[in-house]
Amino acid sequence: MANSRTRPGFLEQFQPDYQVRPYVYEDKAVRSLYFSCVAVQSSMSLADPYALELGYTKTMMGFLLFNADPRHILLVGLGGGSLSKYCYQRFPNARITTVEIDPEVIALRDEFLIPRDDERFRIIHADAAEYLASADVAADVILLDGFDATGLPDCLCSEAFYTDCWRALGENGVLVANLWSGNLGHMDYLNRLDAIFGNRVWCSRASDSCNQIAFAIKGENGFPHWYALKARGQTLDEQYRLDLSWVVRNLCKYTNQGDCLAESNQ
């Protein structure tokens, strides 16, 4: 799920309807996926279909700060396929698996130029909570971006689900969770992640929305050295142009004191 950014004049044409089927809206430059008129789920630049259009998706790529060479990336939530496509194009040595519960979202894959399944790209129609609980999954990175028209489903932010994600990750795996800071429960979700991942959870806000992106590190040596992290962000920016240096500056460590890395290590 993305932010509440909408096209000028677009909302005025519709009344809020959380039961509406997924639909596509296009202007001259951008094609977007909506589940309702309240929030855009995904956007694609018509000039550069594989680029990341929304700021929160770029922030989610901050996993590169902790693992710059993933071999298997598991995504929960397809949307318009922005993250799936980007990972497929930019990491040619990685397998990309996307789990999506809604067949109508999957049916729109051609609208968003999502690649066909092949030996390293696959879209699975399944309930992600059931899939992670029952499947033999091994991933280096898990990207959680599974929203519906009403927000983040309870089953995708439960203690059991986060535990299944932890189990599916490799020794130095990274879990990235897209949270909506306007949701009153988002601090509960962070506390659950913190407990499961041994107090190795950092957060960054997105640059253009109320999305809060959590990075949970499985490895016991996952605590980054601040100056090394800043240098890594600068190197990655030269390669990917995702403004990960901005992510580093906004990384916060959520503890009982709520101390912020960016404030305590500058």
N, C-alpha and C positions, 0 to 999 in steps of 0.2 A: 504494500500500500504506500502511496506517495503522500503528497501534502494536499492542502486545500486550495492549491492554485488552480484556477479555472480560466477559460477564455472569456474575454469581455463580452457581456451580453448573453452568454450561453445559459447561465442559470435562470435568467428571467424567462426562458422559454419553457421551463419545466417546473413541476412541483416535486418536492422530495418524495421518493418512492424507494424504500429499501427492498422491495420485492422485484424490482425490475431485473430483467436478464442482462448479462454483460453486453455492452454495446460499444461501438467505435464512433468516435467523433474526430473529424479532421478539419484543419484549417489549411492555409497555403503552405505551411512549413512543418507542421507537427501532426502526427496521428496518435490519438490517445485512447486508452481503454478505461471505461467507467463501469462500475457496478451500480452506481446511483449518481445523481447529479451533485451530490455533496462533495465528493473528492475524486480526483483523478487517481487511477491505480497505476497506470504506466503510460509513458509517452515515448514516441519514436520520432527522431528527426528524419524527415523525408529525404534530406540531402545526404545524411550519413546514418543509415539505419542501424549500424552496429555501435554507434556512440552512446554513451550514457547521458541522457537528456536531463534527468532530475537529480538534484543535489544529493538526496539521501542515498541514491544508488552509488554515487561516487564515494560517499562516506563509508558505505558498507565494504568497499574495496580496500578499506584500511586493514583488512586481514593481511595484506601484503607486508605490513610493518612487522608482523610476527612470523609469517611464513610466505616467502617470496617465490617458492617453487612447489606449489601443490601438485599432486599427481591425481587426486580424485576430489572434485568439488561437488558436494550434494546441496541442492537448492530445494527449499520448501516454499512452494508458491511460484507459479509460472507468470501470471499476469500477462503483460505484453511481451515477455521474454527478454527484457532489457539485460538483466544480469546474466541469464543463461547464454544469450548470444555473445555478449561481451567476453565472458570467460572462455567460450568456445573459440573465439577468434584470437584472443590475446594469450592463451595458454595452450599451445598446440601439443604439448606433452601430457596434458591432463584430460582425464575423463570427466564429463559433465553429466550429472544425473539430476533431473528435475522432477519433483513429486508434486502433482496437482490433483486436487479432489474434484474439480468442476469440469465435466466433459465439454461444457459450452465454452469455457475459457480455452481449452485445448483446441477446440474446433476453429478458433480464430487465429491459429498459429500462422497461417498463410498471410493474413492481413498484416501481421507484424514481421513478416519475412524471417520467421524462426526456421532454422535448418531442419532438414529431415533427419530422422534417427539414423545413426551410423555406428561404427565400431567404438566411438568415444563420445557420442552425444545421444542422450536418451531421455524421453519424457515418459514418466510412469503415471498412469491414472490410478490414484490410490489416496486413501486417507493417510496423511503423513504420520499421525500419531500411531495408527495401526502398523504402518510400514516400518517405522523405527522400532516399534516394540517387537515385531515378529521377524523382520528380514535380517539376514546376515550382512550388515552394512559395515564397511570400513572406509572412512573418509579422512582426508587431511583438513578439509574446511567444510563447515556446514553454514549455509546462509539461510536464515529464517526470515521470510518475507511473505508469510501466509495470512492474508487478510481477506475478509469477506465484506459484504455491504454494510455490516454493522460494526466492523472493527476486527480486533484480534480474537479469534475463537479461544475459548477457555482451554480446550484440549491441546493447544499449541503453546501454552505458557504454564502448564502444570508442572509440579515437581516430578511426576513420573515421566513426562515428555522430555524435560531437560535432562533427567538422568539417562534416558535412552540416547539422547544426543551425545552426552558425555561418553557413554559406553561405545558409541559408534565411531568416535574420533580416535585417530592414532595417538601415539605417545605425545607428540607435540602439536596436536590438533588445535584448531581455532573454531569456536562457535561465534557467529555474528548474528545478533538478533535485532531486527527492526522493531522498535517500540514507539508507541505514540505517547508523547509526554502529557497530552491532554487526558489520557486515560488514568483515572484515579488509582488503578491497580499497578501502574508501571513500576513503582518502587518495590512492591511486593515481588514482582517478577525479577527485579535486580537482586533482591535479597535471596531469592531461591537460587538464582544462578551463582551468587557469591558462595552460598553454602555448598553447592554441588561441585563447584570448580575451585574450592579451597582458597577463597578470597583472592582469586586471580581474575577479576572482572574490571574492565575500564569502559568508560562511555564517552561518546562525543555527540554533540548535537549536529544535525544536518545544517548546511549553510543557508538553506532557503525554505525551511519548514519547521514544524514542531516535532519532527521525527527525532527520536533518541536512539542512537546506535550503540549497542552493547557488544563488547569484545570479551569473550571468556576464553581463557587459555588453559588447556588441560595439563601441560607439562609442569612439573614442580619447579623447573627453572624458568618459568614463563615470565617472571618479573623483568621488564625491560630496563636497561640502563638509560636514563633520561637523555644524556647527550648522544649516545649511540642511536637512540630512537629518532632524534631530530636529524641526525646525519643520514639515517636510512630514509627518512621521509623526503629529504632533498634529493637523494639519488633516485628514488622511485618517481618523483615528480618529473625528472628529466626523461625518464623512460616512458611513463604512462600519462603524464599531464592530468592527474586527478586531484591535485592540490592536497596531497596527503600531509604536507607540512602543516596545513591548516588543521587537519585532523589531530596531528600530534599536539598542536598548541591547545586544542580543546579537550584532550583526553582527561577524564576525571576518574579518580579511584573512589568508588563508592564504598565507604566503610561506615561505621556508626558515627564517625566524626564528619564524614562527607568531605574529606580533604581532596583537593584537586592537584593532580600532578603538575599541570601547567602553571599553577600559582606557586607551588612549593618548590619547584625546581628551576625556575627561570634564573 
